[in-house]
Amino acid sequence: MKILLVNQAFYPDVASSAQHAADLAAALAGSGHMVTVVTSRRAYDKPELIFPKLEVWKGVRIERIDSLGLGKAAKWRRALDFASFLLRCAVKLAFLPKFDVVIAMTSPPLVAFIASLFATWKGGRLVYWVMDLNPDEAVAAGWLREGSATAKVLAAISQYTFRRSARIITLDRFMTARVLAKGIDPAAIDTIPPWSHDEAVRNDIEGRRKFRGEHGLEGKFVVMYSGNHSPCHPLDSLVEAAARLAGRTDIAFCFIGGGSEHAKVRAMAESRGLKNVLCLPYQPIEGLSASLNSADMHVVVMGDPFVGIVHPCKIYNILRLGKSVLYIGPAEGHIPDMVGPALPCDWFYAAAHGEADLIAERISTAAASPQSDGEAQKLIASGFSAKTLLPRLAERIEGLTETTVPEAKNAAPLEPSGVQ
């Protein structure tokens, strides 16, 4: 089959969606399919980094398009970056031939809508790989007012994309429930979580030693948050816990990643004079094992309103390494679902947002406790490995035969009802 994948980030970018998209594209190309990717020339979190316009990687043809690189310092900058990418993406697709299958992801918002129009115009089956839900995320974050004209238009666009899709891939049961609540046919939905990075993530004693040595972490109990820093994953309570433990020279907090809130975390730590907080940028994929292994406890954060809107995929790599986990978030969600049968246990600690004292207590308890052997974590992680999940997703895509449009019950006009 001829397959097109559209997403703002792709190999060699380090963003999570880029890595998962690369895994899927390479697997499909390895099975003999002709795979083309349309993506951005600019790195997702480092817009000054420019990738080649055209590249063939593992049999995948990567066509990268130019866009503005204003960065994430302000919402208007981010919006203009998104708009410029979407415009150039639409122009690029207009000159591409028909594909049998079009896989649309969700970075930036509305890219799947453009892909759905392309599939409608030129034919082919649309696969909507929902890495996050919008405009739901924008409303939950307070960027959009629920019920506003803009929110209604964006909701109508989202609804069209869902109904135009021959196959919808959601990441957990909470996301599936949100999509079903939009009136989407259950038969069109497959719930397939993203997977751990099996090849890149492994136990790395030497990498741990080197990373800790380079960053002054020797002899310390390292609490790490590694990943996207965004309003969906509020880190205020963790920083407050770091302030509570500022006198503990044996405990260090390490924030690794990027996103709109990364600078905020750094500023909070600097304004409080927290010498126990280290902020670092995203690490290259080849250095991922070293950085993740350097932690003694990993932190996974889920904002209360964002359950089923975004997915905490970082948990899979953490469990794969057998690390202890501190979960900050609501009691009902994907992570409590995963760990539930294993509770109570000596490697999973939980607290709610705003409970800085309890978080500090949990960290102190973990620092004083013998570390688990990691076997329970690895057993859970085995169900979320690339070896398990990637073939399932590829099979669902390969099962789509060439046809014109989805059945009528999934088709609907683009009509923002209720907009005044």
C-alpha positions in Angstrom: 0.0 0.0 0.0 0.9 3.6 -0.4 0.8 5.2 3.0 1.1 8.9 4.0 1.8 10.0 7.6 1.3 13.6 8.6 2.6 15.1 11.9 4.6 18.2 12.8 7.4 16.1 14.5 9.2 13.1 13.1 12.6 11.5 13.2 15.2 12.7 14.3 13.2 14.9 16.6 13.0 13.8 20.3 9.4 14.7 20.9 7.3 11.7 22.0 5.0 11.8 19.0 8.0 12.0 16.7 9.5 8.8 18.2 6.3 6.8 18.0 5.5 8.0 14.5 9.0 7.0 13.4 8.6 3.5 14.9 5.3 3.0 13.1 6.6 4.4 9.7 9.7 2.2 9.9 7.6 -0.9 10.7 5.3 -0.3 7.8 8.1 0.4 5.4 9.8 -2.8 6.6 6.7 -4.7 5.7 7.0 -3.6 2.1 4.7 -0.6 2.1 5.6 2.7 0.4 5.6 5.2 3.3 5.8 8.9 2.9 6.0 11.4 5.8 5.1 15.1 5.7 6.6 16.8 8.7 8.3 20.0 9.8 11.9 21.0 9.1 12.2 22.6 12.5 12.7 20.6 15.7 9.6 20.6 17.9 11.2 22.2 20.9 14.3 23.7 19.3 13.0 25.7 16.3 16.5 26.9 15.5 17.5 23.3 14.6 16.7 22.7 10.9 16.5 19.2 9.4 17.0 18.4 5.7 14.1 19.1 3.3 14.2 15.6 1.9 15.5 12.4 3.4 15.1 8.6 3.1 15.4 6.8 6.4 14.8 3.1 6.9 12.9 3.0 3.6 10.6 5.9 4.7 10.5 9.0 2.4 10.5 12.1 4.7 9.4 15.4 3.1 9.9 18.3 5.4 8.3 21.7 5.0 9.4 25.1 6.2 7.5 27.1 8.8 8.1 30.0 11.2 10.3 29.3 14.2 9.1 31.8 16.8 9.2 29.3 19.7 6.9 28.9 22.7 7.8 32.0 24.8 4.3 33.4 24.2 1.0 31.9 23.1 0.8 34.2 20.0 4.3 32.9 18.9 3.2 29.3 19.2 -0.1 30.0 17.4 1.8 31.6 14.5 4.2 28.7 14.3 1.2 26.3 14.2 -0.6 28.4 11.6 2.5 28.6 9.3 3.0 24.9 9.5 -0.6 24.1 8.7 -0.7 26.5 5.8 2.5 25.0 4.2 1.2 21.5 5.0 -2.0 22.2 3.1 -0.1 23.5 0.1 2.2 20.5 0.2 -0.6 18.0 0.3 -2.4 19.7 -2.5 0.4 18.7 -4.9 0.8 15.1 -3.6 -0.9 12.1 -5.3 -3.5 9.9 -3.8 -2.5 7.5 -1.1 -4.3 4.3 0.0 -4.1 5.2 3.7 -3.5 8.6 5.3 -2.4 8.5 8.9 -3.0 11.8 10.7 -1.7 12.6 14.2 -2.5 15.6 16.3 0.5 17.9 16.3 -0.3 20.7 15.7 -4.1 20.8 16.4 -6.0 20.8 13.1 -3.4 18.9 11.1 -5.7 15.9 11.1 -8.5 18.0 9.7 -6.2 19.0 6.8 -5.3 15.4 6.3 -9.1 14.5 6.3 -9.8 17.1 3.6 -6.9 15.6 1.6 -8.3 12.1 1.9 -11.8 13.3 1.0 -10.5 15.1 -2.1 -8.1 12.6 -3.4 -9.4 9.4 -1.9 -8.0 6.9 0.5 -8.7 5.7 4.0 -8.1 8.1 6.9 -6.5 6.8 10.2 -6.8 9.3 13.0 -4.1 8.6 15.6 -5.3 10.6 18.6 -2.3 11.5 20.7 -4.3 14.2 22.4 -7.8 15.6 22.1 -8.5 19.1 20.9 -10.3 21.5 21.4 -10.9 19.6 24.6 -7.3 20.2 25.8 -7.5 23.9 25.0 -10.8 24.3 26.9 -9.4 22.3 29.9 -6.3 24.4 30.0 -8.3 27.6 29.9 -7.0 28.7 26.5 -10.5 28.5 25.1 -13.8 29.4 26.8 -16.2 26.5 26.6 -19.2 27.4 24.5 -17.5 30.2 22.8 -17.9 30.6 19.0 -14.3 29.6 18.4 -14.7 26.5 20.6 -17.8 25.5 18.7 -16.1 25.9 15.3 -13.1 23.9 16.4 -15.4 21.2 17.9 -17.3 21.0 14.6 -14.0 20.6 12.8 -12.9 17.9 15.2 -16.2 16.1 14.8 -15.8 16.1 11.0 -12.4 14.6 11.3 -13.6 11.8 13.6 -16.6 11.0 11.3 -14.4 11.0 8.2 -12.0 8.5 9.8 -12.1 4.9 8.7 -10.1 4.0 11.8 -9.6 6.0 15.1 -6.7 5.0 17.4 -7.2 6.1 21.0 -4.6 5.6 23.8 -6.6 4.5 26.9 -10.1 3.8 28.0 -10.6 7.3 29.3 -9.8 8.8 25.9 -12.0 6.2 24.2 -14.9 7.2 26.5 -14.5 10.9 25.5 -14.5 10.0 21.8 -17.6 7.8 22.2 -19.3 10.7 24.0 -19.0 12.6 20.8 -21.3 10.1 19.1 -18.6 8.2 17.2 -19.3 4.7 16.0 -17.5 2.3 18.5 -16.7 0.0 15.6 -14.3 2.7 14.2 -12.3 2.9 17.4 -9.3 0.8 18.5 -7.7 1.5 21.9 -3.9 0.9 21.5 -1.6 2.7 23.9 1.8 4.1 22.7 4.7 1.8 23.5 8.0 2.0 25.4 11.1 2.6 23.4 12.4 -0.9 23.7 15.6 -0.4 21.7 16.6 2.9 23.2 15.7 2.2 26.8 17.6 -0.4 28.8 19.4 -0.8 32.1 22.6 1.2 31.7 24.8 1.2 34.8 27.7 3.0 33.1 25.4 5.6 31.6 23.9 6.2 35.0 27.3 6.7 36.6 28.4 9.1 33.8 25.2 11.2 33.8 25.2 11.6 37.5 28.9 12.5 37.5 28.4 15.1 34.8 25.6 16.8 36.7 26.8 16.6 40.3 24.3 13.9 41.4 26.7 11.4 42.9 25.5 9.9 46.2 22.1 11.6 46.0 18.6 10.1 45.8 17.5 11.6 42.5 13.8 12.5 41.9 13.3 13.0 38.1 10.6 14.5 35.9 11.5 13.8 32.3 9.3 14.8 29.4 7.0 17.6 28.2 6.5 20.5 30.7 3.0 21.7 29.9 -0.1 22.9 31.7 -1.5 19.4 31.3 1.2 18.2 33.7 1.3 20.9 36.5 4.6 20.8 38.3 4.0 23.4 41.0 3.4 20.9 43.7 6.6 19.0 42.9 8.6 22.3 43.0 6.9 23.1 46.3 8.0 19.7 47.6 11.5 20.4 46.5 11.3 23.6 48.6 10.2 21.6 51.6 13.2 19.3 51.2 15.7 22.1 50.4 17.7 21.2 53.5 18.2 17.6 52.5 21.5 17.5 50.7 21.0 13.8 50.0 18.0 14.4 47.7 18.1 16.1 44.3 15.3 17.0 41.9 16.0 16.9 38.1 13.6 18.3 35.5 14.5 17.2 32.0 12.5 18.2 28.8 11.0 21.2 27.2 7.6 22.7 26.6 5.9 26.0 27.6 6.3 25.3 31.4 10.0 24.4 31.4 11.1 28.0 31.8 8.5 28.5 34.5 9.9 25.6 36.5 13.4 27.0 36.2 12.2 30.5 37.2 10.3 29.1 40.3 13.4 27.2 41.4 15.7 30.2 40.9 13.3 32.6 42.7 13.2 30.2 45.7 16.9 29.7 45.6 16.5 26.0 45.4 20.0 24.5 45.0 18.5 21.0 45.0 16.8 21.5 41.6 18.5 20.9 38.2 16.8 21.8 34.9 18.0 20.3 31.7 16.8 20.2 28.1 15.5 17.2 26.3 18.1 14.5 26.0 18.9 12.9 22.6 17.3 9.5 22.1 20.8 7.8 22.2 21.2 9.3 25.7 17.8 8.4 27.0 18.8 5.3 28.8 21.6 7.2 30.7 19.3 10.0 31.8 16.4 7.8 32.8 18.7 5.3 34.6 20.2 8.1 36.6 17.0 8.6 38.6 16.0 6.7 41.7 12.4 7.8 41.5 10.5 9.0 38.5 7.6 11.4 38.7 4.5 11.1 36.4 2.1 14.0 36.6 -1.5 14.3 35.3 -3.5 17.4 35.6 -7.0 16.7 37.0 -9.0 18.0 34.0 -6.8 16.2 31.4 -7.6 12.5 32.1 -8.6 11.1 28.7 -7.4 14.2 26.9 -3.6 13.5 27.1 -1.9 10.2 27.8 1.0 9.7 30.2 3.2 7.6 27.9 6.4 8.3 29.8 5.3 5.7 32.4 6.2 2.8 30.0 9.9 3.6 29.8 10.0 4.1 33.6 8.5 0.8 34.4 10.7 -0.9 31.8 13.7 0.1 33.8 12.1 -1.1 37.1 12.2 2.3 38.7 10.1 3.6 41.6 7.3 6.0 40.6 5.7 9.0 42.2 2.4 9.8 40.7 0.8 13.2 41.2 -2.7 13.4 39.9 -6.3 12.2 40.3 -7.1 8.8 41.8 -9.0 7.8 38.6 -6.9 7.6 35.5 -4.7 5.4 33.2 -1.8 5.1 35.6 -3.9 4.0 38.6 -5.6 1.6 36.2 -2.2 0.1 35.3 -0.9 -0.2 38.8 -4.1 -1.1 40.6 -3.7 -4.9 40.8 -0.1 -4.4 42.2 -1.2 -2.2 45.1 -0.1 -1.9 47.8 3.6 -2.0 46.8 7.0 -0.7 47.7 7.7 1.2 44.4 4.5 3.2 43.7 3.7 6.4 45.6 0.8 8.7 45.0 -0.4 12.2 46.0 -2.9 14.7 44.7 -2.1 18.2 43.4 -1.6 20.7 46.1 -0.3 18.1 48.6 3.3 19.4 48.7 3.8 18.2 52.2 2.6 14.7 51.4 4.7 14.6 48.2 7.8 15.5 50.3 6.9 12.8 52.8 6.5 10.2 50.0 9.9 11.2 48.6 11.6 11.0 52.0 10.0 7.5 52.6 11.3 6.3 49.3 14.8 7.7 49.9 14.9 5.8 53.2 13.5 2.5 51.9 15.3 -0.3 50.1 14.7 -0.2 46.4 12.5 -2.9 44.9 14.0 -5.4 42.5 11.9 -3.9 39.7 10.4 -7.1 38.6 6.8 -6.0 39.3 7.3 -2.9 37.2 8.9 -4.8 34.4 6.0 -7.3 34.3 3.5 -4.4 33.9 5.7 -2.8 31.3 5.9 -6.0 29.2 2.3 -5.4 28.2 3.2 -2.0 26.8 6.3 -2.8 24.8 6.8 -2.0 21.2 7.1 -5.8 20.5 3.5 -6.1 21.8 1.7 -3.0 20.6 3.4 -1.9 17.4 2.4 -5.0 15.4 -1.2 -4.5 16.6 -1.3 -0.9 15.3 0.4 -1.9 12.0 -2.1 -4.7 11.6 -5.0 -2.4 12.0 -3.6 -0.1 9.3 -2.7 -2.9 6.9 -6.3 -4.2 7.3 -7.7 -1.2 5.6 -8.3 -2.0 2.0 -8.4 0.8 -0.6 -11.9 2.3 -0.9 -13.4 5.7 -1.3 -14.9 7.0 2.0 -16.1 5.4 5.3 -19.6 4.2 5.5 -22.4 6.8 5.6 -23.0 6.5 9.3 -19.4 7.8 9.9 -19.8 10.7 7.4 -21.1 14.1 8.4 -21.0 17.6 6.9 -18.8 20.2 8.4 -21.5 22.3 10.1 -20.7 24.2 13.3 -24.2 24.1 14.7 -25.0 26.6 17.4 -22.5 29.2 16.3 -24.1 32.6 16.3 
